[in-house]
Amino acid sequence: MVSWKGIYFVLALFLGSFFGSIFMLGPFLPLMFISPAWYRWITDCVVATWLTLPVALLEMVFGAKVVVTGDGFVPGERSVIIMNHRTRMDWMFLWNCLLRYSYLRLEKICLKSSLKSIPGFGWAMQVAAFVFIQRKWEDDKGHFEKMLDYFCDIREPLQLLIFPEGTDLTGDNLDAIHDITVAYPQNIPQTEKHLLNGNFPKEIHFHVQRYPIETVPSSKEELQLWCRKRWEEKEERLRHFYEDGKCFSATGQSIVPPCKSELRVLTVKCISLLYWTVFPLGMLVLLYLYSFARWYFAAMIIFFVVQQKIFGGLELIELACHQYFRKQQKFHNTKIKNN
């Protein structure tokens, strides 16, 4: 049965992403045609403000407790995150961990391409340059590599959450791989429907293991064995978690301390709740009072829909802009060298 908690959670996230895409991200879209690197940095910061909202709602409104054990993160390093999928919402719950141990603006997620069509959520994920895939490695490999090359070219120290099957997890552009095991002692929300019914997790446990990239095998066969071993360890860790006390570590703390104090995290969550409560209401008032706001609102909705139909998504337009500027720079450098 649908609960008021579930309706409030989903409605708050949707309105924030919908109006945020139009009124907060929309004005910065022209910047991608001038400087894709600056566009990426600014829009990542804007999107990160919204990513704090589900964290604040889960912990402050619905009382979820977050426990992080293991290695933690080294802020600012380039890493791939591999994680078990206990539910369809694990990727969103991960933000509770990253808010404390990393920077939310650095996270990118590999998601199925159909999600980019969702109004609000999908638009924001396009602007955030999430990596959308078809779930066929033969088709996704080229796009995946182009997106990674782009992030490396603009020196973006991203942390990419992926499904490891069939993916090359090695390379000169990575510092580490973070293997995260997530578990829920009770109230496991398997799908979005469970959240809508108010079935929020009481506790979310993350166990982080960091593997420096030089310790990860480079050949395809050895890498597959390495991933299989990590998954076997993960299954054993989860078995002990659910059988022996529902905790990954007796200390309940990570080896590496969080880069943000709990006071700072609490401040961020309070500001997020306040801002994302007032902002949608303010935008509704703006639309009611001013005709130019309604024209802009309609134009942006049409733009988001049409650009995806024609070009396939804003992240592809951004990638094309970067490739154009890179070619122009190479041509300019060659011309100077020849002269």
N, C-alpha and C positions, 0 to 999 in steps of 0.2 A: 504493500500500500504506500502511495506517495505521501511523504511527510513534508511539513513546512520547512524543516531543516534542509531536506534535499532540494526543494524548490528554491529556497533562498540561496543555497550554494551554487546551483546551476545558473540561476538568474543573475547573480552577482558576477560570476565569471563571464557569462555571455555578454551582458551589458557593458562590462569593462572592456572586453576585447572588441566588441562591435564599435562602440563610440571611440575607443582608443585608436583603433585602426584608422578611423576616418578623421578624427580631430587632432590626434597626437602624432600619428605616423604619417598621415596623408601630406601635411605641409612639407615634410622632408623628402618626399619621393623625387622631386626634381634634382636633388643633390647627387643622386646616383649617376646622372649624366654629366656631372662636373668632376666629382671625386668619389668613386666607389668606396675607397678606403674610409674617408670621413663619413660618408653615408652609412657604412657598416658600423662604425664606432658609435655614432649618435643613435641610430635605430636600435642597436643592441642595448644601449643604456635605457632607452624608453621601454623596450619590451621587458627588460629585467624588472622595471617597476611593477609591471602587471604580474610577473611570475611570483612576486612576493605575496600577492593576494590569496591564492589557494593555501599557501603556507600559513598565513595569518588566520584564515578561516578555520583550517583544520585544527590548529593548535589553540587559538584564543576563543573561538566560538564553539567548537565541537570537542575541545579538550583532549586532542590526540597528543600522546607523549612520544618524543623522538629520542632514540638511543643509537649512538654511532660508536662502533668499536673497530679495532684493527689499526691499519696504518694511517688513515686519514688522507688528506690531499696536500700537495705542495702548491700553493696558490700561484697562478700564472704560468704553470708548465703546460705543455701541449700533450694531451693524453687522449686515449680512447677508453671509454667506459663500457665494460660488458657486464650485464646484470641478468639474473634469472627473472622470469616473468611469472610471478605468483598470481597476479591479476592483470587485467587490461589497463589498470591505472598506475602501475608501478612507476612509469616514467614521470608522472606528475608528482607522486610522493617523493621522488628523488630530490625535488627542489627543496624539501625540508632539510635534507642533508647538505646540499650544496650551498644553501644560504649561510650555513655556519662554517663550512670548511673550504669554500671556494668563492667564486663570483658568478652569480646567475647569468650575467651578460655573456659569459664565455661558453655556456652550454649550447650545443647544437644536437638535434635528435634526428635520427633516420626514421622516417615515418612513411607509411604507404601513401601513394600519390593522391588517392581519392580524398584524403583529409584536407587537402589544400582548397577544396571547393566549399568547405563549410563557412558560411558568413561569419565574420568576426574572428573566430578562432583560426580558420584557414588563412584568412587575409593576413593576420598578424604573423603567422608562421612563415608565410611567403616573404614578408618584409624582413623577418628575422633570419632568412636564408637557411631554414632547416632543409635537410637533404631528403627530398621526396623520391621514393623508389617504387618500382613495379613488383618487387619481390622476385625478380628473375635476374640473377647475377650477370648473365650474358648481356642483358639490356642495360643493367644499372651500372656496370663496371666503368664505362666511359664517363658517365655523368658524375659518378662518385669521385673519380680521380680528378676531374676538372674542378669540382667544388673544393676538394682538398688543396689542389694547386693554388686556387684563388685565395683561400684562407692563408696559405703559406706566403704567397706573394705580398699580401697586405700585412703580414706579420701579426696575424690574429692568433693569440695563444688559446685556441679553442679546446674544449673538452667535449668529445663527440660520443654520444650514447648510441650504440649500434647493436644489431644482431650479428654475432661473430661468424655465423655459418657462411663459408665461402668468401670471407673478406680477408684481404691482405692487411694484417694488423702491424706490419713492420714498416720501416722506412726511416729516412734521415730526418724527416720532419716531425717525428714524435719523440717525446721524452720518456713516456711511461704508458703502461696499461693498468687501469684500475679495474680489478675484478670485484664487483659488489654483490653481496648476497643480501637479499631483503626478505624479511619474515614478519608475520603478524600473529601475535599470541592469540588474539580473538577478534571478532568482527572483521572478517575478510571481505572487502567489497570487490567481487569478481568483475563486475561490469559497471558501466555508467548508470544502469537501472538500479543497482544496489545503492549507489550514492543518492539517486533521486528518492529512494525509499528511506533515506536517512541512516543507512547502514555504514557509518564511518568507523575507521579503525580506531581502537582505543590506544594502541601502541604500534609504532613502526620501528623495527630494528634493522639497522644497516651494519654489515660487517665489510670493511674495505681492506683489500689486499693490493698493494702497489708493486708492480713488476717493472723495474727499469728496462727500457727498450733493448738494451744490450744483452739482457738475459733471456729474451724471447727468440726462439728459433726463426730463421729466415726462410727456410725451404717450405714449400707447400705441405709436403707430407709430414714433416716434423711439427709444423704449426698446427695441423689438424690433430696430431697426437697430443700436443700441448693443450689445446682447447678442450679435448676430450678429458684429459686428466684434471683440468680445472673444474670441469662440470661434475666429475666424479667426486672431487673434494667438496664441491658445493652441495651435492646431494647428501653426502655424509654429514656435513655441517648442519644442514637443515634437519636431518634425522635427529641429531643430538639436541638441536634447539627445541623441537616439539616433544621429545621424549624426556629430557633431563632437566627442565626448569625454564624453558622458554627464554633463554638469554644466550648470546654468543660468547660473552666473556663475563667472568665473575666480577670484574671491576666496573663494567658498564661504561668504560671510557676508552677512547682511542689512544693509540701510542703517540700520535702526533696531535697536539692540542689544536682546537679550532682557531681559525684566523680572526674570528670575531667573538667578543665576549657575549654572554647571554643577555647582558644589559643592552648592548648594541642591537642584538637580534630582536629583543623585545621592543626597542624603540622603532626599529624598521617595521615590525609587524603592526604596531599601533598607528604609525603614520600611514601605512598601506591601507589599513581598514578605514581610516578616516578619509583618506583621499579618494579611494575607489568607491566609497559610499556617496560622497558629495559630487564627484566628477560626473557620473551619468545623470544625476538629477540636474546639475548645472547645464549639461548639454541639452536636455529636454526643454529646459526653460529657454535656452538660446534659440532652439528650433521654433518654439512657440512665439517668441517675440520678434524675430528678425527674418525677413524673407531671404536675405542674402545667405543666411545660414542654411535655410532649407534648400536653396539652389546648390550650394556647395555640397550639402549632404547627399542630394540626389545624384549630382555629378560624380561624386566619389564612389557611390555604390555602382553606378554604371561603369565607371572606369575599372573597378576591381573585377567585375564580371567579364567585361569585354576583353581586357588585357589577357586574362587567363584563356579565354576561347581562342584568341589570335596567337599569343606568344607562349602560352603554357604556364605562365606564372611569373611573378615579380623577381623571384630568385634567378630565373633564366635570363630575364632582361638585365639584371645586375651583373650576371656573369658575362653576358655579351658586351656590356659596357666596359668591363674590366679588360676583356680580351682585346677590344678595340684600342683602348688607351695603351695597352702593353705593346701592341703592334706599332702604334704611332711612335712610342718611345724608342723601340728597336730601330725603326726607320730613321728617326732623328739621330740616334747614336751612330748608325752606320753612315749617314750623310756627313756628320761631323768628322768621323774617322777618315773617310775618303778625301775630305777637303784638307 
